[in-house]
Amino acid sequence: MNPILKPYVLNVELSSDLSQNIHSFFEAHHDQETLKHTLDVAAEAKRVAGLFGADPKKAEQAGLLHDISNVVPVSEMLNLAKALSIEIMDEEYKYDRIIHQKLSKAMAKEIFHINDPEILSAIECHTTFKPQSSLLDKVLFISDKISWNLPGEHSYLQEIRDKVNESKLNDGILIYLNQVWEQRSKLKLVHPWLIAAREELIEMNR
């Protein structure tokens, strides 16, 4: 493990059971909110994987690990990413927290010894999505979104859930990407990966 990550595993008891490790990890950081979200996403990813023929175990593992970097204060995320030699795009400097998906990938590898490229890829793009995505990328991305329990009216989330249950995964993803694109003037950042992925899906639908 990179020594810079050692402060994040103090008081964390690690075993061969990933689910147990994730509980221990977030409990050591007193972060029950992220733990609950993580468990919700992992369960949903396992379910969605079954619908589309992805590996349910890999989907569940990716769900358990996707937000582990939430224990890092947002003000420290970019510096930690630099220390871990994570490639940071110019656009990502506009919104520090966007780097958390790449940080989670690095922490999954360094702390939890995850080396499966499919799982790491899914973690890396679970917030922004990316072009030329794998089935597991899609499963984790959409599971993260439809697991949200947001206050107020968010009808597009129900539309996405309906598309997933109708076995229209790409359509569900595009609904979300379009939602972000329509709000672009209000956002600090629309990630280049998201823009490229959206254009790719639109082209595929023509």
FIKOLZA-1660 file (N, C-alpha, C; in steps of 0.1 Angstrom, whole numbers, plus 5000, padded with zeros to 4 digits):
% residues 206
   i   px   py   pz ch aa at
   1 5008 4988 5000  A  M  N
   1 5000 5000 5000  A  M CA
   1 5009 5012 5000  A  M  C
   2 5005 5022 4992  A  N  N
   2 5012 5035 4992  A  N CA
   2 5011 5041 5006  A  N  C
   3 5022 5045 5012  A  P  N
   3 5022 5050 5026  A  P CA
   3 5012 5062 5028  A  P  C
   4 5010 5069 5018  A  I  N
   4 5001 5081 5019  A  I CA
   4 4987 5077 5023  A  I  C
   5 4983 5065 5020  A  L  N
   5 4970 5060 5023  A  L CA
   5 4968 5054 5037  A  L  C
   6 4979 5052 5044  A  K  N
   6 4979 5045 5057  A  K CA
   6 4969 5052 5067  A  K  C
   7 4969 5066 5067  A  P  N
   7 4960 5072 5077  A  P CA
   7 4945 5068 5075  A  P  C
   8 4942 5064 5063  A  Y  N
   8 4928 5061 5060  A  Y CA
   8 4924 5046 5064  A  Y  C
   9 4934 5039 5068  A  V  N
   9 4930 5025 5072  A  V CA
   9 4934 5023 5087  A  V  C
  10 4936 5033 5094  A  L  N
  10 4938 5032 5109  A  L CA
  10 4925 5027 5115  A  L  C
  11 4926 5018 5124  A  N  N
  11 4914 5012 5131  A  N CA
  11 4905 5004 5122  A  N  C
  12 4910 5001 5110  A  V  N
  12 4902 4993 5101  A  V CA
  12 4908 4978 5101  A  V  C
  13 4899 4969 5104  A  E  N
  13 4903 4955 5104  A  E CA
  13 4899 4949 5091  A  E  C
  14 4909 4944 5084  A  L  N
  14 4907 4939 5070  A  L CA
  14 4908 4924 5071  A  L  C
  15 4899 4917 5063  A  S  N
  15 4898 4903 5063  A  S CA
  15 4897 4899 5048  A  S  C
  16 4893 4887 5045  A  S  N
  16 4891 4882 5031  A  S CA
  16 4877 4885 5027  A  S  C
  17 4869 4890 5035  A  D  N
  17 4855 4893 5032  A  D CA
  17 4853 4908 5029  A  D  C
  18 4851 4911 5016  A  L  N
  18 4850 4925 5012  A  L CA
  18 4839 4932 5018  A  L  C
  19 4827 4926 5019  A  S  N
  19 4816 4933 5025  A  S CA
  19 4819 4937 5040  A  S  C
  20 4825 4927 5047  A  Q  N
  20 4828 4930 5061  A  Q CA
  20 4839 4941 5061  A  Q  C
  21 4848 4941 5052  A  N  N
  21 4858 4951 5052  A  N CA
  21 4853 4965 5049  A  N  C
  22 4843 4966 5040  A  I  N
  22 4837 4979 5037  A  I CA
  22 4829 4984 5050  A  I  C
  23 4822 4975 5056  A  H  N
  23 4815 4979 5069  A  H CA
  23 4826 4985 5079  A  H  C
  24 4836 4978 5081  A  S  N
  24 4847 4982 5090  A  S CA
  24 4853 4995 5086  A  S  C
  25 4855 4997 5073  A  F  N
  25 4861 5009 5067  A  F CA
  25 4853 5021 5070  A  F  C
  26 4840 5021 5067  A  F  N
  26 4832 5033 5068  A  F CA
  26 4829 5035 5083  A  F  C
  27 4827 5024 5091  A  E  N
  27 4825 5026 5105  A  E CA
  27 4836 5032 5112  A  E  C
  28 4849 5029 5108  A  A  N
  28 4860 5035 5114  A  A CA
  28 4861 5050 5111  A  A  C
  29 4855 5054 5100  A  H  N
  29 4855 5068 5096  A  H CA
  29 4842 5075 5100  A  H  C
  30 4833 5068 5107  A  H  N
  30 4821 5073 5112  A  H CA
  30 4812 5078 5101  A  H  C
  31 4812 5071 5090  A  D  N
  31 4804 5076 5078  A  D CA
  31 4793 5066 5075  A  D  C
  32 4783 5066 5083  A  Q  N
  32 4771 5057 5081  A  Q CA
  32 4764 5060 5068  A  Q  C
  33 4763 5073 5064  A  E  N
  33 4756 5077 5053  A  E CA
  33 4761 5071 5040  A  E  C
  34 4775 5072 5038  A  T  N
  34 4781 5066 5026  A  T CA
  34 4780 5051 5027  A  T  C
  35 4781 5045 5039  A  L  N
  35 4779 5030 5040  A  L CA
  35 4766 5026 5035  A  L  C
  36 4755 5033 5039  A  K  N
  36 4742 5029 5035  A  K CA
  36 4740 5030 5020  A  K  C
  37 4745 5041 5014  A  H  N
  37 4744 5043 5000  A  H CA
  37 4752 5032 4993  A  H  C
  38 4764 5029 4998  A  T  N
  38 4772 5019 4992  A  T CA
  38 4765 5005 4992  A  T  C
  39 4759 5002 5003  A  L  N
  39 4752 4989 5003  A  L CA
  39 4740 4989 4994  A  L  C
  40 4733 5000 4993  A  D  N
  40 4722 5001 4983  A  D CA
  40 4727 4999 4969  A  D  C
  41 4738 5006 4966  A  V  N
  41 4743 5005 4952  A  V CA
  41 4748 4991 4949  A  V  C
  42 4754 4985 4959  A  A  N
  42 4760 4971 4956  A  A CA
  42 4748 4961 4954  A  A  C
  43 4738 4963 4962  A  A  N
  43 4726 4954 4960  A  A CA
  43 4719 4956 4946  A  A  C
  44 4718 4969 4943  A  E  N
  44 4712 4972 4930  A  E CA
  44 4720 4968 4918  A  E  C
  45 4733 4970 4919  A  A  N
  45 4743 4966 4909  A  A CA
  45 4742 4950 4907  A  A  C
  46 4741 4943 4917  A  K  N
  46 4740 4928 4916  A  K CA
  46 4727 4925 4909  A  K  C
  47 4716 4932 4912  A  R  N
  47 4703 4929 4906  A  R CA
  47 4704 4933 4891  A  R  C
  48 4709 4944 4888  A  V  N
  48 4709 4949 4874  A  V CA
  48 4718 4940 4866  A  V  C
  49 4729 4936 4872  A  A  N
  49 4739 4927 4865  A  A CA
  49 4731 4914 4860  A  A  C
  50 4723 4909 4869  A  G  N
  50 4715 4897 4866  A  G CA
  50 4705 4899 4854  A  G  C
  51 4700 4912 4853  A  L  N
  51 4691 4915 4842  A  L CA
  51 4698 4915 4829  A  L  C
  52 4711 4919 4828  A  F  N
  52 4717 4921 4816  A  F CA
  52 4729 4912 4813  A  F  C
  53 4730 4902 4821  A  G  N
  53 4741 4892 4819  A  G CA
  53 4755 4896 4822  A  G  C
  54 4756 4906 4831  A  A  N
  54 4769 4909 4836  A  A CA
  54 4772 4900 4848  A  A  C
  55 4784 4900 4853  A  D  N
  55 4788 4892 4864  A  D CA
  55 4783 4898 4877  A  D  C
  56 4773 4892 4884  A  P  N
  56 4768 4898 4896  A  P CA
  56 4778 4900 4907  A  P  C
  57 4787 4891 4909  A  K  N
  57 4797 4892 4919  A  K CA
  57 4806 4905 4917  A  K  C
  58 4811 4906 4904  A  K  N
  58 4819 4918 4901  A  K CA
  58 4811 4931 4903  A  K  C
  59 4798 4931 4899  A  A  N
  59 4790 4942 4900  A  A CA
  59 4788 4946 4915  A  A  C
  60 4786 4936 4923  A  E  N
  60 4784 4939 4937  A  E CA
  60 4797 4944 4943  A  E  C
  61 4809 4939 4940  A  Q  N
  61 4822 4943 4945  A  Q CA
  61 4824 4958 4940  A  Q  C
  62 4821 4961 4928  A  A  N
  62 4823 4974 4923  A  A CA
  62 4814 4984 4931  A  A  C
  63 4802 4980 4934  A  G  N
  63 4793 4988 4941  A  G CA
  63 4798 4991 4956  A  G  C
  64 4803 4980 4962  A  L  N
  64 4809 4982 4975  A  L CA
  64 4820 4992 4976  A  L  C
  65 4828 4993 4965  A  L  N
  65 4840 5001 4965  A  L CA
  65 4839 5014 4958  A  L  C
  66 4828 5017 4952  A  H  N
  66 4828 5029 4943  A  H CA
  66 4829 5042 4950  A  H  C
  67 4825 5043 4962  A  D  N
  67 4826 5056 4969  A  D CA
  67 4835 5056 4982  A  D  C
  68 4845 5047 4982  A  I  N
  68 4854 5046 4993  A  I CA
  68 4862 5059 4995  A  I  C
  69 4864 5066 4985  A  S  N
  69 4872 5079 4986  A  S CA
  69 4864 5090 4993  A  S  C
  70 4851 5087 4996  A  N  N
  70 4843 5097 5003  A  N CA
  70 4849 5100 5017  A  N  C
  71 4857 5091 5022  A  V  N
  71 4864 5094 5035  A  V CA
  71 4874 5105 5035  A  V  C
  72 4878 5108 5022  A  V  N
  72 4889 5118 5020  A  V CA
  72 4882 5132 5020  A  V  C
  73 4886 5142 5028  A  P  N
  73 4880 5155 5027  A  P CA
  73 4881 5161 5013  A  P  C
  74 4871 5167 5007  A  V  N
  74 4871 5172 4994  A  V CA
  74 4883 5181 4991  A  V  C
  75 4886 5189 5001  A  S  N
  75 4897 5198 5000  A  S CA
  75 4911 5191 4998  A  S  C
  76 4911 5178 5001  A  E  N
  76 4924 5171 5000  A  E CA
  76 4924 5161 4988  A  E  C
  77 4913 5160 4981  A  M  N
  77 4912 5150 4971  A  M CA
  77 4922 5152 4959  A  M  C
  78 4923 5164 4954  A  L  N
  78 4932 5167 4943  A  L CA
  78 4947 5164 4947  A  L  C
  79 4951 5168 4959  A  N  N
  79 4964 5166 4964  A  N CA
  79 4967 5151 4965  A  N  C
  80 4958 5144 4971  A  L  N
  80 4959 5130 4972  A  L CA
  80 4960 5123 4958  A  L  C
  81 4952 5127 4949  A  A  N
  81 4953 5122 4936  A  A CA
  81 4966 5124 4929  A  A  C
  82 4972 5136 4931  A  K  N
  82 4985 5139 4926  A  K CA
  82 4996 5130 4932  A  K  C
  83 4994 5128 4945  A  A  N
  83 5004 5120 4953  A  A CA
  83 5004 5105 4948  A  A  C
  84 4992 5101 4943  A  L  N
  84 4990 5087 4939  A  L CA
  84 4992 5086 4923  A  L  C
  85 4997 5097 4917  A  S  N
  85 5000 5097 4903  A  S CA
  85 4988 5094 4894  A  S  C
  86 4977 5099 4899  A  I  N
  86 4964 5098 4891  A  I CA
  86 4964 5109 4881  A  I  C
  87 4961 5105 4868  A  E  N
  87 4960 5116 4858  A  E CA
  87 4948 5125 4860  A  E  C
  88 4951 5138 4861  A  I  N
  88 4940 5147 4864  A  I CA
  88 4938 5156 4851  A  I  C
  89 4926 5156 4846  A  M  N
  89 4923 5164 4834  A  M CA
  89 4922 5179 4838  A  M  C
  90 4925 5188 4829  A  D  N
  90 4924 5202 4832  A  D CA
  90 4910 5205 4837  A  D  C
  91 4900 5200 4831  A  E  N
  91 4886 5203 4835  A  E CA
  91 4883 5199 4849  A  E  C
  92 4890 5188 4854  A  E  N
  92 4887 5183 4867  A  E CA
  92 4891 5192 4879  A  E  C
  93 4900 5202 4875  A  Y  N
  93 4904 5212 4885  A  Y CA
  93 4893 5221 4889  A  Y  C
  94 4883 5222 4880  A  K  N
  94 4871 5231 4882  A  K CA
  94 4862 5226 4893  A  K  C
  95 4863 5213 4896  A  Y  N
  95 4854 5207 4906  A  Y CA
  95 4861 5196 4913  A  Y  C
  96 4867 5199 4925  A  D  N
  96 4876 5190 4932  A  D CA
  96 4869 5176 4933  A  D  C
  97 4857 5175 4937  A  R  N
  97 4851 5162 4941  A  R CA
  97 4850 5153 4929  A  R  C
  98 4850 5158 4917  A  I  N
  98 4848 5149 4906  A  I CA
  98 4859 5138 4905  A  I  C
  99 4871 5141 4911  A  I  N
  99 4882 5132 4911  A  I CA
  99 4880 5120 4920  A  I  C
 100 4869 5120 4928  A  H  N
 100 4867 5110 4938  A  H CA
 100 4865 5096 4931  A  H  C
 101 4860 5096 4918  A  Q  N
 101 4858 5083 4912  A  Q CA
 101 4872 5077 4909  A  Q  C
 102 4881 5085 4904  A  K  N
 102 4895 5080 4902  A  K CA
 102 4902 5076 4915  A  K  C
 103 4899 5084 4925  A  L  N
 103 4905 5081 4938  A  L CA
 103 4900 5068 4943  A  L  C
 104 4887 5066 4942  A  S  N
 104 4881 5053 4947  A  S CA
 104 4887 5041 4939  A  S  C
 105 4890 5043 4926  A  K  N
 105 4897 5032 4919  A  K CA
 105 4910 5029 4925  A  K  C
 106 4918 5040 4927  A  A  N
 106 4932 5038 4933  A  A CA
 106 4931 5032 4947  A  A  C
 107 4922 5036 4955  A  M  N
 107 4921 5031 4968  A  M CA
 107 4916 5016 4968  A  M  C
 108 4907 5013 4959  A  A  N
 108 4903 4999 4958  A  A CA
 108 4915 4990 4955  A  A  C
 109 4924 4995 4946  A  K  N
 109 4935 4987 4943  A  K CA
 109 4946 4986 4954  A  K  C
 110 4948 4998 4960  A  E  N
 110 4959 4999 4970  A  E CA
 110 4955 4993 4983  A  E  C
 111 4943 4996 4988  A  I  N
 111 4939 4992 5001  A  I CA
 111 4932 4978 5001  A  I  C
 112 4923 4976 4991  A  F  N
 112 4915 4963 4991  A  F CA
 112 4921 4953 4981  A  F  C
 113 4932 4956 4975  A  H  N
 113 4939 4947 4966  A  H CA
 113 4930 4942 4954  A  H  C
 114 4922 4951 4949  A  I  N
 114 4914 4947 4937  A  I CA
 114 4922 4950 4925  A  I  C
 115 4924 4940 4917  A  N  N
 115 4932 4941 4904  A  N CA
 115 4924 4938 4892  A  N  C
 116 4911 4934 4893  A  D  N
 116 4903 4931 4882  A  D CA
 116 4901 4944 4873  A  D  C
 117 4905 4944 4861  A  P  N
 117 4904 4957 4853  A  P CA
 117 4889 4961 4851  A  P  C
 118 4880 4951 4850  A  E  N
 118 4866 4955 4848  A  E CA
 118 4860 4962 4860  A  E  C
 119 4863 4957 4872  A  I  N
 119 4858 4963 4884  A  I CA
 119 4865 4977 4886  A  I  C
 120 4877 4978 4883  A  L  N
 120 4884 4991 4885  A  L CA
 120 4879 5001 4875  A  L  C
 121 4877 4997 4862  A  S  N
 121 4871 5006 4852  A  S CA
 121 4858 5011 4856  A  S  C
 122 4849 5002 4861  A  A  N
 122 4835 5006 4865  A  A CA
 122 4836 5017 4876  A  A  C
 123 4845 5014 4886  A  I  N
 123 4846 5024 4897  A  I CA
 123 4851 5037 4892  A  I  C
 124 4860 5037 4883  A  E  N
 124 4866 5049 4878  A  E CA
 124 4857 5059 4871  A  E  C
 125 4846 5053 4865  A  C  N
 125 4837 5062 4857  A  C CA
 125 4822 5062 4863  A  C  C
 126 4821 5058 4875  A  H  N
 126 4807 5056 4880  A  H CA
 126 4799 5069 4882  A  H  C
 127 4806 5080 4882  A  T  N
 127 4799 5093 4883  A  T CA
 127 4797 5100 4869  A  T  C
 128 4807 5099 4861  A  T  N
 128 4807 5106 4848  A  T CA
 128 4803 5098 4836  A  T  C
 129 4805 5084 4838  A  F  N
 129 4804 5075 4827  A  F CA
 129 4815 5078 4817  A  F  C
 130 4817 5070 4806  A  K  N
 130 4828 5073 4797  A  K CA
 130 4825 5066 4784  A  K  C
 131 4830 5071 4773  A  P  N
 131 4828 5064 4760  A  P CA
 131 4835 5050 4760  A  P  C
 132 4830 5042 4750  A  Q  N
 132 4835 5028 4749  A  Q CA
 132 4835 5021 4762  A  Q  C
 133 4824 5022 4769  A  S  N
 133 4822 5016 4782  A  S CA
 133 4819 5001 4781  A  S  C
 134 4822 4994 4791  A  S  N
 134 4819 4980 4792  A  S CA
 134 4805 4978 4798  A  S  C
 135 4800 4966 4797  A  L  N
 135 4787 4963 4804  A  L CA
 135 4788 4966 4819  A  L  C
 136 4799 4962 4825  A  L  N
 136 4800 4964 4839  A  L CA
 136 4801 4979 4843  A  L  C
 137 4807 4987 4834  A  D  N
 137 4807 5002 4836  A  D CA
 137 4793 5007 4836  A  D  C
 138 4785 5002 4827  A  K  N
 138 4771 5006 4825  A  K CA
 138 4763 5002 4837  A  K  C
 139 4765 4990 4842  A  V  N
 139 4757 4985 4853  A  V CA
 139 4760 4993 4866  A  V  C
 140 4772 4996 4869  A  L  N
 140 4775 5003 4881  A  L CA
 140 4770 5018 4880  A  L  C
 141 4773 5024 4868  A  F  N
 141 4769 5038 4866  A  F CA
 141 4754 5039 4868  A  F  C
 142 4746 5031 4862  A  I  N
 142 4731 5033 4863  A  I CA
 142 4726 5029 4877  A  I  C
 143 4733 5019 4883  A  S  N
 143 4728 5014 4897  A  S CA
 143 4731 5025 4907  A  S  C
 144 4742 5032 4905  A  D  N
 144 4745 5044 4914  A  D CA
 144 4734 5054 4913  A  D  C
 145 4729 5057 4901  A  K  N
 145 4719 5067 4899  A  K CA
 145 4705 5063 4904  A  K  C
 146 4701 5051 4901  A  I  N
 146 4688 5047 4905  A  I CA
 146 4687 5043 4920  A  I  C
 147 4698 5043 4926  A  S  N
 147 4698 5040 4941  A  S CA
 147 4696 5053 4949  A  S  C
 148 4697 5064 4942  A  W  N
 148 4695 5077 4949  A  W CA
 148 4681 5079 4955  A  W  C
 149 4680 5084 4967  A  N  N
 149 4667 5088 4973  A  N CA
 149 4667 5103 4975  A  N  C
 150 4665 5110 4965  A  L  N
 150 4667 5125 4965  A  L CA
 150 4654 5132 4970  A  L  C
 151 4655 5143 4977  A  P  N
 151 4643 5150 4981  A  P CA
 151 4637 5157 4969  A  P  C
 152 4624 5159 4969  A  G  N
 152 4618 5167 4958  A  G CA
 152 4614 5158 4946  A  G  C
 153 4610 5164 4935  A  E  N
 153 4606 5157 4924  A  E CA
 153 4618 5154 4914  A  E  C
 154 4620 5142 4911  A  H  N
 154 4630 5139 4901  A  H CA
 154 4625 5128 4892  A  H  C
 155 4615 5131 4884  A  S  N
 155 4608 5121 4876  A  S CA
 155 4617 5114 4866  A  S  C
 156 4629 5120 4863  A  Y  N
 156 4638 5113 4853  A  Y CA
 156 4644 5101 4859  A  Y  C
 157 4645 5100 4873  A  L  N
 157 4650 5089 4879  A  L CA
 157 4641 5077 4878  A  L  C
 158 4628 5079 4879  A  Q  N
 158 4618 5069 4877  A  Q CA
 158 4618 5064 4863  A  Q  C
 159 4620 5073 4853  A  E  N
 159 4621 5070 4839  A  E CA
 159 4633 5061 4837  A  E  C
 160 4644 5064 4843  A  I  N
 160 4656 5055 4842  A  I CA
 160 4653 5041 4847  A  I  C
 161 4647 5041 4859  A  R  N
 161 4644 5028 4865  A  R CA
 161 4635 5020 4856  A  R  C
 162 4625 5026 4850  A  D  N
 162 4616 5019 4841  A  D CA
 162 4624 5014 4829  A  D  C
 163 4633 5021 4823  A  K  N
 163 4641 5017 4812  A  K CA
 163 4649 5005 4815  A  K  C
 164 4655 5005 4827  A  V  N
 164 4664 4994 4832  A  V CA
 164 4655 4981 4833  A  V  C
 165 4643 4983 4839  A  N  N
 165 4635 4971 4841  A  N CA
 165 4629 4966 4828  A  N  C
 166 4629 4975 4817  A  E  N
 166 4624 4971 4804  A  E CA
 166 4636 4966 4795  A  E  C
 167 4648 4964 4802  A  S  N
 167 4660 4959 4795  A  S CA
 167 4665 4968 4785  A  S  C
 168 4663 4981 4787  A  K  N
 168 4668 4992 4778  A  K CA
 168 4679 5000 4786  A  K  C
 169 4690 4993 4788  A  L  N
 169 4701 4999 4796  A  L CA
 169 4706 5012 4790  A  L  C
 170 4710 5012 4777  A  N  N
 170 4715 5024 4771  A  N CA
 170 4705 5035 4771  A  N  C
 171 4693 5032 4769  A  D  N
 171 4682 5043 4769  A  D CA
 171 4682 5049 4783  A  D  C
 172 4683 5041 4794  A  G  N
 172 4683 5047 4807  A  G CA
 172 4695 5055 4810  A  G  C
 173 4706 5051 4805  A  I  N
 173 4718 5059 4807  A  I CA
 173 4717 5072 4800  A  I  C
 174 4712 5072 4788  A  L  N
 174 4711 5084 4780  A  L CA
 174 4701 5094 4786  A  L  C
 175 4691 5089 4793  A  I  N
 175 4682 5098 4800  A  I CA
 175 4689 5106 4810  A  I  C
 176 4698 5100 4818  A  Y  N
 176 4706 5107 4828  A  Y CA
 176 4716 5116 4821  A  Y  C
 177 4723 5112 4811  A  L  N
 177 4733 5120 4805  A  L CA
 177 4726 5133 4799  A  L  C
 178 4714 5131 4793  A  N  N
 178 4707 5143 4788  A  N CA
 178 4703 5152 4799  A  N  C
 179 4699 5147 4810  A  Q  N
 179 4695 5155 4822  A  Q CA
 179 4707 5164 4826  A  Q  C
 180 4719 5158 4827  A  V  N
 180 4731 5166 4830  A  V CA
 180 4733 5176 4819  A  V  C
 181 4733 5172 4807  A  W  N
 181 4736 5181 4796  A  W CA
 181 4726 5193 4796  A  W  C
 182 4713 5191 4799  A  E  N
 182 4704 5202 4799  A  E CA
 182 4706 5211 4811  A  E  C
 183 4713 5207 4821  A  Q  N
 183 4716 5215 4833  A  Q CA
 183 4730 5221 4832  A  Q  C
 184 4737 5220 4821  A  R  N
 184 4751 5223 4820  A  R CA
 184 4754 5238 4823  A  R  C
 185 4745 5247 4821  A  S  N
 185 4748 5261 4824  A  S CA
 185 4748 5264 4839  A  S  C
 186 4743 5255 4847  A  K  N
 186 4742 5256 4861  A  K CA
 186 4753 5249 4869  A  K  C
 187 4760 5240 4861  A  L  N
 187 4770 5231 4868  A  L CA
 187 4784 5237 4867  A  L  C
 188 4792 5233 4877  A  K  N
 188 4806 5237 4877  A  K CA
 188 4813 5230 4866  A  K  C
 189 4809 5218 4863  A  L  N
 189 4817 5210 4853  A  L CA
 189 4807 5200 4847  A  L  C
 190 4808 5199 4834  A  V  N
 190 4803 5187 4826  A  V CA
 190 4815 5180 4821  A  V  C
 191 4817 5168 4827  A  H  N
 191 4830 5161 4824  A  H CA
 191 4831 5157 4809  A  H  C
 192 4844 5159 4804  A  P  N
 192 4846 5155 4790  A  P CA
 192 4842 5140 4787  A  P  C
 193 4844 5131 4796  A  W  N
 193 4840 5117 4794  A  W CA
 193 4825 5117 4792  A  W  C
 194 4817 5124 4800  A  L  N
 194 4803 5124 4799  A  L CA
 194 4798 5129 4786  A  L  C
 195 4804 5140 4781  A  I  N
 195 4801 5146 4768  A  I CA
 195 4803 5136 4757  A  I  C
 196 4815 5130 4757  A  A  N
 196 4818 5120 4747  A  A CA
 196 4809 5108 4747  A  A  C
 197 4806 5103 4759  A  A  N
 197 4798 5091 4760  A  A CA
 197 4784 5094 4756  A  A  C
 198 4779 5106 4759  A  R  N
 198 4765 5110 4754  A  R CA
 198 4765 5111 4739  A  R  C
 199 4775 5117 4733  A  E  N
 199 4775 5118 4718  A  E CA
 199 4776 5104 4712  A  E  C
 200 4783 5095 4718  A  E  N
 200 4784 5081 4713  A  E CA
 200 4771 5074 4714  A  E  C
 201 4764 5075 4725  A  L  N
 201 4751 5069 4726  A  L CA
 201 4740 5075 4716  A  L  C
 202 4741 5088 4715  A  I  N
 202 4732 5094 4705  A  I CA
 202 4734 5089 4691  A  I  C
 203 4747 5088 4688  A  E  N
 203 4751 5082 4674  A  E CA
 203 4746 5068 4673  A  E  C
 204 4747 5060 4683  A  M  N
 204 4743 5046 4683  A  M CA
 204 4728 5045 4680  A  M  C
 205 4720 5055 4685  A  N  N
 205 4706 5054 4684  A  N CA
 205 4701 5059 4671  A  N  C
 206 4710 5065 4662  A  R  N
 206 4705 5070 4649  A  R CA
 206 4703 5059 4639  A  R  C
% end
